[in-house]
Amino acid sequence: MHELSICHSLLDRACTVASEHSAQRILAITVRIGPLSGVEPQLLAQAFPMASAGTAAEAASLVIETLPVRLLCEKCGAESEALPNRLLCARCGDHRTRITSGDELLMTSVKLETA
């Protein structure tokens, strides 16, 4: 389960942010995950308590926002949403598309408790 190592990386970054702001603890970490990122949101949520034990984020919540797959069609120029296993333009049906969203894993915010 590589989600555990991803949690450790997220926590390392969040703890660095907390240290830079002289925070006593981390209250919440928000991440955005696309379906093509290779990360399973449910497994990430399950791994988080184990990874955060003994850290400044031990009591923190992990907020997971899922993103849709978005494509840019190279034929007609349309931008549209698509299913992860059907990367076709919604307007013209062409397969020559470029993914513009849906393959990312981003930590978007860290909520801190300061003195």
C-alpha positions as CSV (number, residue, x, y, z in Angstrom):
1,M,0.0,0.0,0.0
2,H,1.9,3.0,-1.2
3,E,-0.8,5.3,0.3
4,L,1.1,5.0,3.6
5,S,4.3,6.4,2.1
6,I,2.2,9.2,0.5
7,C,0.8,10.0,3.9
8,H,4.3,10.2,5.4
9,S,5.3,12.6,2.6
10,L,2.2,14.8,3.2
11,L,2.9,14.8,6.9
12,D,6.5,15.7,6.5
13,R,5.5,18.7,4.4
14,A,2.7,19.7,6.8
15,C,5.0,19.4,9.8
16,T,7.5,21.7,8.0
17,V,4.7,24.2,7.4
18,A,3.7,24.0,11.1
19,S,7.3,24.5,12.2
20,E,7.7,27.5,9.9
21,H,4.6,29.1,11.6
22,S,5.5,28.1,15.1
23,A,2.3,26.1,15.4
24,Q,1.7,23.7,18.3
25,R,-0.3,21.2,16.3
26,I,-1.9,20.5,12.9
27,L,-5.7,20.5,12.9
28,A,-6.4,19.5,9.3
29,I,-4.7,18.7,6.1
30,T,-6.6,19.1,2.8
31,V,-5.6,17.3,-0.3
32,R,-7.1,17.1,-3.8
33,I,-6.9,13.8,-5.6
34,G,-7.7,13.0,-9.2
35,P,-8.8,9.6,-10.3
36,L,-5.8,9.2,-12.6
37,S,-3.3,10.0,-9.8
38,G,-2.7,6.4,-8.8
39,V,-3.8,7.2,-5.3
40,E,-6.9,5.6,-3.8
41,P,-8.6,8.2,-1.6
42,Q,-10.2,5.5,0.7
43,L,-6.8,3.8,1.3
44,L,-5.2,7.2,1.9
45,A,-7.8,8.0,4.6
46,Q,-7.2,4.6,6.2
47,A,-3.5,5.1,6.3
48,F,-3.5,8.6,7.7
49,P,-4.2,7.8,11.4
50,M,-1.3,5.2,11.4
51,A,1.1,7.6,9.7
52,S,0.2,10.6,11.8
53,A,0.5,8.8,15.2
54,G,3.1,10.6,17.3
55,T,3.3,13.7,15.1
56,A,2.0,17.2,15.4
57,A,-0.9,16.0,13.2
58,E,-1.9,13.1,15.4
59,A,-5.4,14.5,16.0
60,A,-5.7,16.1,12.6
61,S,-8.4,15.4,10.1
62,L,-7.5,14.5,6.5
63,V,-9.9,16.3,4.1
64,I,-10.0,14.7,0.7
65,E,-11.4,16.5,-2.3
66,T,-11.8,14.4,-5.4
67,L,-11.3,16.1,-8.8
68,P,-12.8,15.1,-12.2
69,V,-10.8,14.2,-15.2
70,R,-10.7,17.1,-17.6
71,L,-9.4,17.0,-21.1
72,L,-8.5,19.4,-23.9
73,C,-9.3,18.2,-27.3
74,E,-6.5,18.7,-29.8
75,K,-8.9,18.4,-32.7
76,C,-11.7,20.8,-31.8
77,G,-10.2,22.7,-28.9
78,A,-13.0,21.9,-26.5
79,E,-12.4,21.3,-22.8
80,S,-14.6,18.8,-21.1
81,E,-14.9,16.2,-18.4
82,A,-14.3,12.5,-19.1
83,L,-14.4,9.2,-17.4
84,P,-11.0,7.9,-16.3
85,N,-11.3,4.9,-18.7
86,R,-12.7,6.9,-21.6
87,L,-10.5,9.8,-22.5
88,L,-12.5,11.1,-25.5
89,C,-13.6,14.6,-26.3
90,A,-17.2,15.1,-25.1
91,R,-17.9,17.5,-28.0
92,C,-16.5,15.7,-31.1
93,G,-15.6,12.2,-29.7
94,D,-12.0,12.4,-30.9
95,H,-9.3,10.4,-29.0
96,R,-6.5,13.0,-29.4
97,T,-6.9,14.7,-26.1
98,R,-4.6,16.1,-23.4
99,I,-5.4,15.6,-19.7
100,T,-5.6,19.0,-18.0
101,S,-6.9,17.8,-14.6
102,G,-7.5,14.5,-12.8
103,D,-4.0,13.1,-12.5
104,E,-2.9,15.3,-9.6
105,L,-2.3,14.8,-5.9
106,L,-2.1,18.2,-4.3
107,M,-1.9,19.3,-0.6
108,T,-4.0,22.5,-0.8
109,S,-4.1,23.6,2.8
110,V,-2.9,22.9,6.3
111,K,-4.9,24.2,9.3
112,L,-2.7,25.0,12.3
113,E,-3.2,25.8,16.0
114,T,-0.8,28.5,17.1
115,A,-0.2,29.8,20.6
